[in-house]
Amino acid sequence: MQRDTMICSSTLNLPNLRQKSTPITSCLLEPKANPSAAPSETPAPARRIKTSPQLNRWSRARSVRSGLKLDRLAFKDGGVGTKSRLDSPGRNVEDSEVAAVPVSESDGVDETDVNWGKAIYMVSDGTGWTLEHAVNAALGQFEYCLVDRVCPVNTHLFSGVTLSFHFSIDDLDRLMEVIKQAAREGAMVVYTLADPSMAESARQACNLWGVPSTDILSPITEAVASHLGVSPSGLSRWAPGRKSSLGEEYFRRIEAIEFTIKQDDGALPKNLHNADLVLAGVSRTGKTPLSIYLAQKGYKVANVPIVMGVALPRTLFEVDPEKVFALTINHVVLQTIRKARAKSLGFSDDLRSNYSEMDYVKGELEFAGKIFAQNPIWPVIEVTGKAIEETAAVVLRLYHDRKNRCSMPRISKLY
């Protein structure tokens, strides 16, 4: 019998916070020669590196949520004789055989039904919010081939890679584990790592193992550092010990969300003067989701519904008119939305016809339009076909232009 022993080779120079360049040992499981064995006995081959079970579970769970099945044919033991760069960073890549991942029957993956797209691994030392939005913005440029699955993409977010306040070997091990998995799956790695040592380690590992990668955070951080003439902290916003994550801005956002929920749908009109923004519009113009979205950015938002034949609260006309925003929508689109809403609420035919009947919809929009005309300072924002983010961008641009007294050319009052 042979027993395995850990043999480490110090080969890849990866930076550390404490030293500019510290050798990081990379370990392989190799068999130790048995002294009692015959001299002519051939040593057993090096043990193959296996995929992390946790990463496999994450991949399968993400695939199930995406309605896809995990493609693991490429990992099947004894597959096509391709070469892999997944051996230890110190070993000769050209001499390495594929470290294929055997597929176990317990995984429950039907290998004959494979519909796996290009994988993008998003690696973050924080929550991954910045990274997700950056990747989604980039993927938005490829909607022409993503919509019909001509070039499917499967994204995986690995957040909180750095769990300690200072750079450590454990942090590096977690990072290397993800990159190894990406190399096995032929994935692209996109990362935001505030610690320059971690970012450089990710870059070196991706280059060594042939993984396409992009550093999202470092270029802009270096540009800002050069502009300000100071060095960045190198710490994640959510690093343990930092107080900024629970600072004034955080609690301001929480307070804004609580205020907005209490003020939803015209509740507590006496508190309108405490709101940063007031939204007014007929039913189903997206006031509530828009309010919640703005509240998450730290704005206290109140929304007031306009219903034909119902008097509006007096405080709506007493607050600063520059913080009131009117929402309108196309009557055909509004009728379609109301019909779906009435059906989901189980309205009877009589109630449904009154709420979503075309004449009533047009009349209510005209009623709201007259109120808007009587308050010319209120900007009227057309929400037809607009996403919540688009409408919010218009509201905030107008709000800050007014607050900072910016003079912007106005083409029309209808936005």
C-alpha positions in Angstrom: 0.0 0.0 0.0 1.1 3.5 -0.7 0.1 6.4 1.4 -0.3 10.0 0.2 1.7 12.8 1.5 1.4 16.5 0.7 4.3 17.8 -1.4 4.4 21.5 -1.9 6.2 23.5 -4.6 6.9 27.2 -4.1 6.6 28.4 -7.6 4.1 31.3 -8.0 4.9 34.6 -6.6 1.7 36.2 -5.5 1.7 39.5 -3.7 0.8 39.9 0.0 -0.3 42.9 2.0 2.7 42.7 4.2 5.3 42.0 1.5 5.5 43.2 -2.1 6.1 39.6 -3.3 5.7 36.6 -1.1 6.0 33.0 -2.5 2.7 31.3 -2.2 3.0 27.5 -2.1 0.9 25.4 -4.3 0.3 21.8 -3.2 -0.4 18.6 -5.1 -1.2 15.2 -3.8 1.5 12.9 -5.0 2.2 9.3 -3.9 5.1 8.7 -1.5 7.4 5.8 -2.5 7.0 2.7 -0.3 10.5 1.7 1.0 9.5 -2.0 1.0 8.4 -1.9 -2.6 10.5 -3.4 -5.3 12.9 -0.9 -7.0 11.4 -1.5 -10.4 7.9 -0.7 -9.2 6.5 2.2 -11.2 5.2 5.1 -9.0 1.5 5.7 -9.3 0.5 8.8 -11.3 -0.3 12.1 -9.6 -3.8 12.3 -8.1 -6.1 14.5 -10.2 -7.5 17.7 -8.7 -11.2 17.4 -8.1 -13.8 20.0 -8.4 -15.1 21.6 -5.2 -18.4 19.9 -4.3 -19.7 23.3 -3.0 -19.0 25.0 -6.3 -20.7 22.1 -8.2 -23.8 22.6 -6.0 -23.8 26.3 -6.7 -23.5 25.6 -10.4 -26.3 23.1 -10.4 -28.6 25.3 -8.3 -28.0 28.3 -10.6 -28.7 26.1 -13.6 -32.0 24.9 -12.2 -33.1 28.5 -11.5 -32.2 29.4 -15.0 -34.2 26.5 -16.4 -31.0 24.9 -17.8 -29.2 21.7 -17.2 -25.5 21.7 -16.2 -23.2 20.7 -19.0 -20.6 18.4 -17.4 -19.7 16.3 -20.5 -16.5 18.2 -20.7 -15.7 17.1 -17.2 -16.4 13.4 -17.7 -13.5 11.2 -16.6 -11.6 9.8 -19.5 -13.2 12.2 -22.0 -11.7 13.7 -25.2 -7.9 13.9 -24.9 -7.8 17.7 -24.4 -5.1 19.4 -22.4 -5.8 21.3 -19.2 -3.9 24.0 -17.3 -5.4 23.1 -14.0 -2.4 21.6 -12.4 -0.4 23.4 -9.7 0.9 26.8 -10.9 4.4 25.5 -10.5 4.1 22.5 -12.8 4.9 22.4 -16.5 1.6 23.1 -18.1 2.5 21.3 -21.4 3.2 18.1 -19.5 -0.1 18.1 -17.7 -2.9 15.8 -18.5 -6.5 16.9 -18.2 -7.7 17.0 -14.6 -11.1 15.9 -15.6 -13.9 15.9 -13.1 -15.7 12.6 -12.8 -19.5 12.7 -13.0 -21.2 10.9 -10.2 -24.5 9.2 -10.6 -25.8 11.0 -7.5 -25.5 14.4 -9.3 -28.8 13.6 -11.1 -27.6 15.3 -14.3 -28.9 13.9 -17.6 -25.8 14.0 -19.8 -27.8 13.4 -22.9 -29.8 16.6 -22.5 -27.3 19.4 -22.4 -28.2 23.0 -23.1 -25.4 24.9 -21.3 -24.3 28.4 -22.4 -21.1 30.2 -22.0 -20.4 30.7 -18.3 -19.3 34.0 -16.7 -18.0 33.8 -13.2 -18.5 37.0 -11.2 -16.1 37.1 -8.2 -16.4 39.8 -5.6 -15.0 40.4 -2.1 -18.3 42.2 -1.2 -21.9 41.7 -2.0 -21.3 41.7 -5.8 -23.8 44.5 -6.5 -21.3 46.5 -8.6 -20.2 43.5 -10.5 -23.7 42.2 -11.3 -24.8 45.6 -12.6 -21.6 46.0 -14.7 -22.0 42.5 -16.3 -25.7 43.0 -16.9 -25.0 46.3 -18.5 -22.5 44.6 -20.8 -24.8 41.8 -21.6 -27.4 44.3 -22.5 -25.3 45.0 -25.7 -25.9 41.5 -26.8 -29.7 41.2 -26.5 -30.0 40.4 -30.2 -28.4 37.0 -29.6 -29.3 36.4 -26.0 -33.1 36.7 -26.3 -33.5 33.7 -28.6 -30.7 31.7 -26.9 -28.5 31.8 -30.0 -25.6 32.6 -27.7 -26.8 31.6 -24.2 -24.9 32.9 -21.2 -25.0 31.5 -17.7 -23.8 33.8 -14.9 -22.5 32.7 -11.5 -22.0 35.2 -8.6 -19.4 34.3 -6.0 -19.6 37.0 -3.4 -17.7 37.5 -0.1 -14.6 35.7 -1.4 -12.5 37.7 1.1 -13.9 37.0 4.6 -11.0 38.3 6.7 -10.0 41.9 7.4 -6.5 41.2 6.1 -5.3 39.3 3.2 -4.8 35.6 4.1 -4.0 32.2 2.6 -7.6 31.1 3.2 -8.8 34.0 1.1 -6.4 33.1 -1.6 -7.5 29.4 -1.5 -11.1 30.4 -1.9 -10.2 32.6 -4.9 -8.0 29.9 -6.5 -10.8 27.3 -6.0 -13.2 29.5 -8.0 -10.7 30.2 -10.8 -9.9 26.4 -11.1 -13.6 25.7 -11.4 -13.9 28.4 -14.1 -11.0 26.9 -16.0 -12.6 23.4 -15.9 -15.9 24.8 -17.2 -14.3 27.1 -19.8 -15.8 30.1 -18.1 -14.8 33.8 -18.1 -13.9 35.4 -14.8 -14.9 39.0 -14.1 -13.9 40.3 -10.7 -14.0 43.2 -8.3 -11.4 42.7 -5.7 -10.4 45.9 -3.7 -7.3 44.3 -2.3 -4.5 44.8 -4.9 -2.8 41.6 -3.8 -6.0 39.6 -4.4 -6.6 41.3 -7.7 -3.1 40.6 -8.9 -3.3 37.0 -7.7 -6.5 36.6 -9.7 -4.9 38.0 -12.8 -1.8 35.8 -12.5 -3.9 32.6 -11.9 -6.2 33.4 -14.8 -3.3 34.0 -17.1 -1.5 30.8 -16.0 -4.6 28.6 -16.4 -5.8 30.2 -19.6 -9.0 31.7 -18.2 -10.2 34.9 -19.9 -10.6 37.5 -17.2 -11.5 41.2 -16.7 -10.8 43.4 -13.6 -13.7 45.8 -13.2 -12.6 47.7 -10.2 -8.8 48.3 -10.5 -8.7 50.5 -13.6 -11.3 53.1 -12.2 -9.7 52.9 -8.7 -6.3 53.6 -10.1 -7.6 56.5 -12.2 -9.4 58.1 -9.2 -6.3 57.6 -7.1 -4.2 59.4 -9.7 -6.7 62.2 -9.9 -6.9 62.6 -6.1 -3.2 62.1 -5.5 -3.8 59.6 -2.7 -3.7 55.8 -2.4 -6.8 53.7 -2.0 -7.4 51.7 1.2 -7.5 48.4 -0.6 -10.4 47.2 1.6 -13.8 46.0 0.4 -16.7 48.3 1.4 -18.1 45.3 3.3 -14.8 44.2 4.9 -15.1 43.2 8.6 -14.2 46.1 10.8 -15.2 48.8 8.5 -17.8 51.2 9.8 -18.9 52.6 6.5 -21.3 49.7 5.8 -23.4 50.7 8.7 -22.8 54.4 8.5 -25.0 57.4 8.1 -25.9 56.7 4.5 -27.0 53.1 5.3 -29.4 54.2 8.0 -30.7 57.1 5.8 -31.7 54.5 3.2 -33.4 52.4 5.8 -35.3 55.4 7.1 -36.3 56.3 3.5 -37.7 52.9 2.8 -39.7 52.9 6.1 -41.1 56.3 5.3 -42.0 55.4 1.7 -43.8 52.2 2.8 -45.9 54.2 5.3 -46.8 56.8 2.7 -47.8 54.4 -0.1 -51.0 55.0 -2.0 -51.9 58.3 -0.5 -51.6 57.2 3.2 -50.9 59.9 5.8 -51.2 62.9 3.5 -50.3 65.2 6.4 -46.7 63.9 6.1 -46.2 65.0 2.4 -44.1 67.9 3.5 -41.5 65.5 4.9 -41.1 63.7 1.6 -38.2 64.4 -0.7 -40.2 63.4 -3.7 -44.0 63.2 -4.3 -45.4 61.1 -7.2 -48.9 61.8 -8.5 -50.8 59.8 -11.1 -53.8 57.6 -11.8 -53.9 53.9 -10.8 -51.4 51.5 -12.4 -48.9 54.1 -13.6 -46.2 52.5 -11.5 -46.1 54.8 -8.5 -45.5 52.2 -5.9 -42.6 50.3 -7.5 -41.0 53.6 -8.6 -41.3 54.9 -5.0 -39.7 51.8 -3.6 -36.9 51.9 -6.1 -36.2 55.6 -5.3 -36.4 54.8 -1.5 -33.6 52.2 -1.9 -31.4 55.1 -3.1 -32.1 57.0 0.0 -35.0 59.3 -1.0 -38.2 59.6 1.1 -41.0 59.2 -1.4 -44.8 59.6 -1.1 -47.2 58.8 -3.8 -50.7 60.1 -4.2 -53.3 58.3 -6.5 -55.6 60.4 -8.7 -59.1 58.9 -8.9 -61.8 60.6 -10.9 -64.4 62.1 -8.6 -62.2 61.8 -5.5 -60.8 65.0 -4.0 -57.0 65.1 -3.7 -55.5 65.9 -0.3 -55.0 69.6 0.3 -51.4 69.1 1.4 -50.5 68.0 -2.2 -50.9 71.6 -3.3 -49.3 73.1 -0.2 -45.9 71.3 -0.4 -43.0 72.6 -2.5 -44.2 72.1 -6.1 -40.7 71.4 -7.3 -40.7 68.1 -5.5 -44.0 66.9 -7.1 -43.8 64.7 -10.2 -46.7 63.7 -12.3 -46.9 60.4 -14.1 -49.0 59.6 -17.2 -49.4 56.7 -19.5 -50.9 55.7 -22.9 -54.6 54.9 -22.5 -54.5 51.6 -24.5 -51.5 50.4 -22.4 -53.3 51.5 -19.2 -56.4 49.6 -20.1 -54.5 46.4 -20.8 -52.7 46.7 -17.4 -55.9 47.3 -15.6 -57.7 44.4 -17.1 -54.9 42.1 -16.0 -54.9 43.6 -12.6 -58.7 43.3 -12.2 -58.6 39.7 -13.3 -55.8 38.9 -10.8 -57.8 40.5 -8.0 -60.9 38.5 -8.9 -63.1 41.6 -9.6 -66.6 40.8 -10.9 -67.5 41.8 -14.4 -69.3 44.9 -13.2 -66.4 46.2 -11.1 -63.9 45.2 -13.8 -65.8 47.1 -16.5 -65.8 50.2 -14.4 -62.1 50.0 -13.6 -60.7 48.9 -17.0 -63.4 50.1 -19.5 -61.9 52.3 -22.1 -64.2 55.3 -21.6 -63.4 55.3 -17.9 -59.7 55.0 -18.5 -59.7 57.9 -20.9 -61.8 60.0 -18.6 -59.5 59.4 -15.7 -56.5 60.3 -17.7 -58.2 63.5 -18.9 -59.1 64.3 -15.3 -55.5 63.9 -14.2 -54.3 65.9 -17.2 -56.4 68.9 -16.1 -54.9 68.8 -12.6 -51.4 68.7 -14.1 -52.3 71.7 -16.3 -53.4 73.6 -13.2 -49.9 73.0 -11.7 -47.5 73.9 -14.4 -44.4 73.5 -12.2 -45.1 69.7 -11.9 -43.2 67.9 -14.6 -45.3 65.3 -16.5 -43.4 62.1 -17.1 -44.6 59.7 -19.7 -44.0 56.2 -18.3 -45.4 54.2 -21.3 -42.8 51.6 -22.3 -40.3 52.8 -19.7 -38.7 50.6 -17.1 -38.7 51.7 -13.5 -35.0 52.5 -13.7 -35.6 54.8 -16.7 -38.4 56.7 -15.1 -36.3 57.0 -11.9 -33.4 58.4 -13.9 -35.7 61.2 -15.3 -37.1 62.0 -11.9 -33.7 62.2 -10.2 -32.2 64.3 -13.0 -35.0 66.8 -12.8 -34.9 66.8 -9.0 -31.2 67.5 -8.8 -31.3 70.0 -11.6 -33.8 72.0 -9.6 -32.1 71.5 -6.2 -28.7 72.6 -7.6 -30.4 75.3 -9.8 -28.9 73.9 -13.0 -30.1 75.5 -16.2 -30.9 72.8 -18.6 -32.6 73.4 -21.9 -36.2 72.2 -21.9 -37.7 70.9 -25.2 -41.0 69.9 -23.8 -42.8 69.7 -20.4 -43.7 66.1 -21.3 -40.8 63.8 -20.4 
